[in-house]
Structures are given as C-alpha cells and as structure tokens.
Amino acid sequence: MTYLAKIGELTLKGSNIQEFENLLKHNTAKCLEGTSAKVQLRAGRLYIDCEEADSEKTEFVLNHLIGITGWAKAYVCEKSLEAINKTVFEVAEKEAERGCKTFKIDARRADKSFPLTSYQICCEAAGDVEAIMKVDVHNPDTIIYVEVREQCFVYTDSNTGCRGLPVGSSGKGLLLLSGGLDSPVAGYRMLRRGMKIECCYFHSYPYTSEEAKQKVVTLAQKLAYYGITTYLNVIPFTEVQMKIKEKSPEAWMTLMLRVCMMKVANRLARRCKAKCIITGESVGQVASQTIENMTVTEHFAELPLLRPLCGMDKEEIIRDSEFIDTYETSILPYEDCCVLFSPRHPVLRGQAEDAEEIYKNLEVDDLIEKSYREREIVKLTINNEPVWKTEKEEQ
C-alpha cells in the first residue's frame, strides 16, 4: 500500500529546506518503527509504502504527523494514458459505490516530459468515468486527483494534516501541564511550531486525587502522539501549597502558587535543556491571567515565557482540544491543585515588588527544592505505553 502526504510550510523555506525535510522524514520513520513501512520524501511529497497489516498504524501516524497539510491512500500505476484512465475509473467505481453522483478530475503533471498537459489528462481521464457519474467542476461529490511524477498516483479527497514545522526543528520547551482544557492545546500549538516539549505537572495529594494525576498522564500521552516522545514530571506540591495557605495573604494565594510553580519550572527547564517555559494562559480568562498578574508571573521566570493561547477565547480552545482529542479527558471531574486553594476574592492587579516581598516571607525555597528532587518521571511515546521510571534518576 502507498500513502502520499503533502508538505506544507516547509516549501517556503530557503537554502535550509533540506534540514526540515530530513527531520520530517526522520520523524515519520521514528513513529513507524517496528512496521514494514518505508519512508521517502521527494519533490514536496512524502511517500510511505507499507504492507496492508500496517495500514492502521500508518494512518494513525499520518493523522498525528506535524508538518503535512494532508494525506491520502494512493493507487500507483504506470505512467501511460491507458494505465491512468484504467486506475481513475477503478477509483471512480469505488466512489460511486459509496454514493457519489458527481465528480471532478484534478491532475498535476510534475513530470514535464509526459506528453499530455494537466488539462488534457483531466479531459482524457474523465471520459470513461462519465458513464457512471456526472462531471461537476464547481461542487462535486468527490475529487479524483492524478499526479504524474516518476510514477502516476491516483487518489481521492485527502485527509486533513497537521500543518506546521517538523517537531524538533525549533528546540525544546517546558510545558506546565494541568488537567484542564488550555495547557494541552498550548503544548500542541508549540509542537506545531516545531518545538519538542517536556511536561511538568504539580500534584497535591491527597487534595488532588490519583485519578487527577492519571488524567494528566493521559493528556501527556495524547501530546506524545504528536510530539513522538515526551517526559512528564510529576511534582509533589502539597507542602508548598500548605505553606502558601499558612503564610500568604488570602487574596495572593493563587498568584503565589503560580510564582512557586515558576520557581520549580526554572529549575526543571535548566535540567532538561529547555529554552523556554510554556503555559496555557489566555488574557483575562481568570483572575490570575490579567495583564498585571501575568506580568508578576513572568517576573519570576528565568527563561522566555510563551503563552500561545493568550489571544484565544474559550470556544477556540475547545475546538482545538476536540481536534487533538483531549477535550473528553480534560473535562473529567478531577480538580487540579490550582482550583482547590483558590481565594474568594483574588488580587487582580498584582505588582512584582509586592510579590517579591510576599514570596520572601513564605520561606518556601527549601520546600520547592524538595518538591523538585522528589518528582516522579514518566516517559511517553507514540509507540508504547507510559513507562514510569523505577528510580528518581533524571533522564
């Protein structure tokens, strides 16, 4: 079986385009390890040849492969008009069987030595098909694509791909992953910009349950389908939160929690060689996400703080979460540590100078270091079940 995928944004690159193409090819092969698949990339097209037994796995990978605009199962035939017409008719018969009544041929002649132009190929290939379906070039039930390259490829409407840059082309970021809707979408959006991600989750047992932790593992696994491999660092944060509850002004508790999280994130980002920290914040969505409070959080970050959702509303975020299949997991009724200690009347316009003073009075540095050292680590990949490290060693 042959699958054909169209490369998107990569085609806009200049003299370094080969680096991006090689990385896309490498990522595809990595995802298909253990299968019969053979991966090639030529002239703006990614080709995967595999045995039928591996078709389900191949299609799963293509649905999650970042760097392509679409993909389709293609029928390969000889580069002759007779073979093209025969294959197009066979494809049209399958489309008619599933209820299509109108069609359009869309031909592309990449091999300019082929004697017919793209328009002539369309006209010739449509002739036999008109016996079973009507031509409709404006609103057809199905489009049959013909690409004449080193061989001829025939396929119907392609599946949507994951636009963007190949994962790994833009360095690495540390994602602060909660159990909500926002942070998985933030991670996905940075994956689409070519960034590998490592995840960090703050767990306050027994105030947050083991089910809440498993929920985040599931979300990290779904991100690994797009990112190929990721690590989830589970930070035990109960003692830090209790100290905040004891010593912070009530209105500042949520903001101080985010400050303490940033302190851990700084430490972890240095260890995993991340170049930035990623959060799921959206301007004005909750009290801690006013511009002033976001400025306070950023004041404590030692690396660039990226907020890919900052201009999105909740409906847009929900649409993305449904697309990457995290929505149903995110809405499971297990609260995270941010929700459980929320003040009734949080500060809305905090100032960094005030935050510095409150943080100093918390005397929480030793607890933050302890939380970092006692973290659990789980490795997640597109190919295997999550693997918890048996020791607290750092990857």
VOGU-3710 file (C-alpha; in Angstrom, 3 decimals, decimal comma):
1> mtylakigel> 0,000/0,000/0,000  1,154/3,529/-0,760  0,323/6,687/1,171  1,076/10,139/-0,151  1,328/13,217/2,087  1,619/16,837/1,005  4,239/19,021/2,643  3,020/22,460/3,667  5,010/25,246/5,304  8,343/23,540/4,606
11> tlkgsniqef> 8,103/24,510/0,939  8,516/28,170/1,953  11,976/27,533/3,397  15,075/28,643/1,541  18,518/27,100/1,333  17,976/25,140/4,576  14,833/23,354/3,357  16,652/20,014/3,256  17,214/20,133/7,019  13,460/20,417/7,598
21> enllkhntak> 12,669/17,713/5,030  15,190/15,324/6,570  13,697/15,933/10,014  10,149/15,295/8,746  11,312/12,065/7,133  13,144/11,068/10,338  10,078/11,798/12,495  7,861/9,713/10,213  10,235/6,752/10,264  10,584/7,041/14,067
31> clegtsakvq> 6,818/6,865/14,510  6,605/3,821/12,239  9,399/1,824/13,893  8,558/-1,870/14,075  6,343/-1,810/10,973  7,001/-2,701/7,348  6,771/0,956/6,320  9,389/2,522/4,050  9,502/6,323/4,014  10,673/8,524/1,153
41> lragrlyidc> 10,480/12,262/0,545  10,765/13,674/-2,967  9,781/16,949/-4,600  7,370/18,157/-1,952  5,693/14,805/-1,327  6,144/12,294/1,479  5,633/8,662/0,416  5,028/5,722/2,730  4,914/2,176/1,364  3,719/-0,498/3,786
51> eeadsektef> 2,023/-3,867/3,971  -1,746/-3,894/4,456  -1,352/-5,252/8,001  0,383/-1,972/8,963  -2,128/0,349/7,296  -3,999/1,178/10,521  -0,786/2,177/12,289  0,370/4,182/9,275  -2,901/6,104/9,100  -2,752/6,823/12,845
61> vlnhligitg> 0,755/8,251/12,425  -0,286/10,381/9,440  -3,225/11,770/11,430  -0,758/12,983/14,081  2,282/13,860/11,947  3,089/17,560/12,217  4,454/19,132/9,037  1,963/17,947/6,393  -1,170/19,632/5,041  -2,960/16,406/4,093
71> wakayvceks> -2,548/12,764/3,193  -4,286/10,067/1,177  -4,054/6,405/0,278  -2,853/6,447/-3,316  -3,213/3,972/-6,166  0,018/3,661/-8,134  0,040/2,914/-11,848  2,347/3,115/-14,850  2,968/6,470/-16,460  0,805/5,915/-19,505
81> leainktvfe> -2,578/7,313/-20,513  -4,122/3,843/-20,686  -2,981/2,952/-17,157  -4,110/6,325/-15,799  -7,589/6,003/-17,335  -7,976/2,464/-16,011  -6,925/3,402/-12,471  -9,075/6,551/-12,410  -12,111/4,511/-13,480  -11,475/1,901/-10,762
91> vaekeaergc> -11,249/4,652/-8,147  -14,417/6,270/-9,525  -16,294/2,969/-9,240  -15,424/2,806/-5,530  -16,629/6,378/-5,086  -19,898/5,616/-6,903  -20,468/2,586/-4,675  -20,338/4,819/-1,605  -22,990/7,134/-3,085  -21,079/9,788/-5,058
101> ktfkidarra> -23,005/11,020/-8,103  -20,772/13,846/-9,367  -17,008/14,119/-9,779  -14,122/16,272/-10,848  -10,623/15,308/-12,023  -7,709/17,362/-10,670  -4,462/16,496/-12,478  -0,929/17,683/-11,838  1,900/16,930/-14,278  5,079/17,242/-12,213
111> dksfpltsyq> 6,990/15,295/-14,886  7,007/17,739/-17,791  8,263/15,041/-20,173  4,842/13,399/-20,057  3,220/14,172/-23,452  -0,150/15,402/-22,123  -0,732/18,627/-20,183  -2,579/18,613/-16,856  -5,762/19,819/-18,595  -5,512/17,105/-21,245
121> icceaagdve> -5,053/14,441/-18,559  -8,256/15,676/-16,863  -10,214/15,511/-20,108  -8,954/12,061/-21,086  -9,360/10,518/-17,623  -12,903/11,868/-17,245  -14,163/10,205/-20,416  -14,854/6,715/-19,077  -15,976/7,968/-15,660  -18,849/9,923/-17,213
131> aimkvdvhnp> -20,580/6,610/-17,805  -21,173/6,215/-14,040  -21,059/9,792/-12,654  -21,657/13,324/-13,894  -18,953/15,964/-14,133  -19,329/18,906/-11,731  -16,279/21,142/-11,559  -17,816/23,558/-9,039  -19,304/21,380/-6,282  -18,509/17,708/-6,925
141> dtiiyvevre> -19,298/14,877/-4,515  -15,732/13,643/-4,990  -12,484/14,904/-6,470  -10,161/12,364/-8,076  -6,568/13,564/-8,020  -3,964/12,442/-10,567  -0,276/13,229/-10,032  2,208/12,332/-12,760  5,654/12,066/-11,238  8,248/9,269/-11,514
151> qcfvytdsnt> 5,133/7,103/-11,324  1,474/8,033/-11,513  -0,519/8,406/-8,296  -4,327/8,459/-8,179  -6,290/9,258/-5,026  -9,496/10,870/-3,818  -10,179/13,657/-1,294  -7,254/13,775/1,096  -7,428/13,701/4,881  -6,561/16,835/6,844
161> gcrglpvgss> -2,989/17,007/8,070  -1,311/18,802/10,973  0,180/21,936/9,493  3,363/23,337/10,931  7,072/22,621/11,224  8,522/19,169/11,974  8,829/18,536/15,709  12,395/19,174/16,817  13,165/21,967/14,349  12,634/24,756/16,926
171> gkgllllsgg> 14,366/23,498/20,046  12,661/22,417/23,263  10,202/23,947/25,710  8,882/23,012/29,144  5,060/22,867/29,246  3,270/23,479/32,541  0,552/20,852/32,066  -2,573/20,839/34,208  -5,682/18,708/33,850  -7,674/21,481/32,175
181> ldspvagyrm> -8,515/22,361/28,598  -5,917/25,038/27,996  -2,436/23,673/28,628  -2,673/20,603/26,308  -3,758/22,921/23,487  -0,859/25,262/24,298  1,523/22,305/24,085  0,040/21,201/20,751  0,364/24,690/19,295  4,067/24,826/20,187
191> lrrgmkiecc> 4,577/21,329/18,774  3,163/22,705/15,524  5,853/25,374/15,569  8,484/22,650/15,600  9,192/22,624/19,329  9,778/19,455/21,304  8,134/19,624/24,704  8,686/18,198/28,139  5,785/18,406/30,607  5,549/19,394/34,260
201> yfhsypytse> 2,511/18,695/36,462  2,034/19,848/40,074  0,278/17,234/42,221  -1,075/17,960/45,723  -2,025/14,576/47,140  -4,361/13,938/48,959  -6,061/17,211/47,982  -5,758/16,146/44,353  -6,530/12,503/43,692  -4,621/9,763/41,912
211> eakqkvvtla> -7,356/9,958/39,259  -6,381/13,581/38,684  -2,760/12,528/38,162  -3,780/9,749/35,760  -5,858/12,284/33,844  -2,721/14,364/33,246  -0,748/11,272/32,214  -3,434/10,603/29,602  -3,217/14,184/28,339  0,579/13,934/28,108
221> qklayygitt> 0,205/10,683/26,181  -2,080/12,367/23,653  0,532/15,095/23,185  3,168/12,390/22,676  1,159/11,172/19,671  2,053/14,495/18,027  5,430/15,044/19,671  6,731/11,452/19,197  8,293/11,357/22,679  7,850/13,400/25,828
231> ylnvipftev> 8,535/13,181/29,555  6,026/14,096/32,246  7,489/15,318/35,541  5,017/14,956/38,418  5,967/17,433/41,153  4,638/16,717/44,701  3,428/20,151/45,746  1,293/19,631/48,853  3,785/21,041/51,352  4,402/24,109/49,217
241> qmkikekspe> 0,683/24,779/48,925  0,116/24,341/52,641  2,891/26,837/53,341  1,268/29,309/50,929  -2,099/28,817/52,639  -0,458/29,407/56,031  1,684/32,459/55,267  0,354/34,211/52,157  -2,354/36,897/52,224  -5,523/35,127/51,065
251> awmtlmlrvc> -6,008/37,331/48,008  -2,485/36,436/46,832  -2,658/32,637/47,265  -3,297/31,758/43,610  -0,673/34,183/42,367  1,872/32,912/44,909  1,119/29,373/43,797  1,986/30,354/40,227  5,151/32,081/41,434  6,243/28,900/43,250
261> mmkvanrlar> 5,437/26,827/40,173  7,641/29,131/38,133  10,474/28,598/40,593  10,273/24,818/40,053  9,882/25,291/36,298  13,097/27,337/36,173  14,987/24,504/37,866  13,459/21,783/35,697  13,890/23,711/32,442  17,616/24,079/33,083
271> rckakciitg> 17,886/20,352/33,799  16,061/19,215/30,639  17,768/21,881/28,484  14,529/23,649/27,583  14,888/27,101/26,024  11,532/28,436/27,215  8,566/27,776/29,515  5,077/27,304/28,014  1,775/27,917/29,789  -1,890/27,735/28,785
281> esvgqvasqt> -2,736/31,251/29,969  -5,234/33,361/27,991  -5,555/37,072/28,714  -8,473/37,845/31,008  -9,732/34,275/31,283  -9,375/34,034/35,089  -8,166/36,353/37,846  -4,545/35,178/37,687  -4,479/35,974/33,953  -4,916/39,722/33,976
291> ienmtvtehf> -2,038/41,521/32,285  -0,755/42,731/35,659  -0,827/39,268/37,239  0,726/37,664/34,158  3,487/40,260/34,443  4,079/39,159/38,042  4,374/35,510/36,975  6,764/36,437/34,182  8,895/38,441/36,609  9,884/35,162/38,303
301> aelpllrplc> 10,640/33,281/35,053  14,313/32,893/34,174  13,574/31,876/30,565  11,204/33,282/27,927  7,611/32,575/28,973  5,472/31,614/25,961  1,668/31,812/26,068  0,400/30,519/22,704  -3,256/30,876/23,752  -3,056/34,447/25,036
311> gmdkeeiird> -5,320/35,850/22,300  -7,749/32,919/22,049  -11,198/32,646/23,609  -12,616/29,513/25,235  -14,579/28,383/22,166  -11,438/28,438/20,029  -9,529/26,495/22,683  -12,332/23,916/22,914  -12,273/23,427/19,123  -8,535/22,738/19,243
321> sefidtyets> -8,938/20,359/22,197  -11,572/18,407/20,278  -9,279/18,209/17,246  -6,386/16,758/19,282  -8,749/14,502/21,272  -8,006/15,967/24,692  -11,423/17,525/25,331  -13,165/14,498/26,862  -10,191/13,853/29,151  -9,847/17,494/30,188
331> ilpyedccvl> -13,468/17,790/31,318  -13,289/14,766/33,630  -14,349/15,982/37,126  -10,997/15,732/38,914  -9,800/19,060/40,300  -6,193/20,172/39,992  -4,168/21,926/42,660  -4,912/25,422/41,319  -8,649/25,088/41,949  -8,605/23,671/45,472
341> fsprhpvlrg> -6,858/26,596/47,171  -8,455/29,457/45,213  -9,304/32,537/47,296  -12,804/34,011/47,191  -11,518/37,464/46,206  -8,143/37,098/44,409  -5,876/40,032/43,718  -6,489/41,273/40,160  -3,627/43,686/39,586  -0,643/42,434/41,488
351> qaedaeeiyk> 2,724/44,162/41,354  6,083/42,408/41,124  7,519/44,356/44,059  4,677/43,204/46,334  5,026/39,655/45,074  8,758/39,671/45,849  8,060/40,709/49,444  5,275/38,152/49,965  7,393/35,386/48,453  10,298/36,224/50,742
361> nlevddliek> 8,007/35,932/53,783  6,826/32,472/52,674  10,291/30,989/53,365  9,497/28,239/50,902  12,755/27,790/48,951  13,711/24,562/50,738  10,266/23,042/50,096  10,480/23,983/46,425  13,856/22,274/46,141  12,479/19,218/47,936
371> syrereivkl> 9,493/19,058/45,551  11,849/19,172/42,581  14,088/16,403/43,937  11,150/14,099/44,788  9,431/14,360/41,410  8,270/11,279/39,524  9,083/10,931/35,843  7,146/9,067/33,184  8,281/8,581/29,598  5,587/8,667/26,915
381> tinnepvwkt> 5,980/7,831/23,223  3,736/7,372/20,211  4,575/3,665/20,095  4,473/2,388/23,682  2,548/2,568/26,932  3,706/5,133/29,526  6,808/3,970/31,399  7,327/5,220/34,948  10,952/5,408/35,959  11,674/2,995/38,787
391> ekeeq> 14,212/5,375/40,307  14,203/9,115/40,715  17,118/9,477/38,276  16,927/12,270/35,722  16,825/11,441/32,050
//
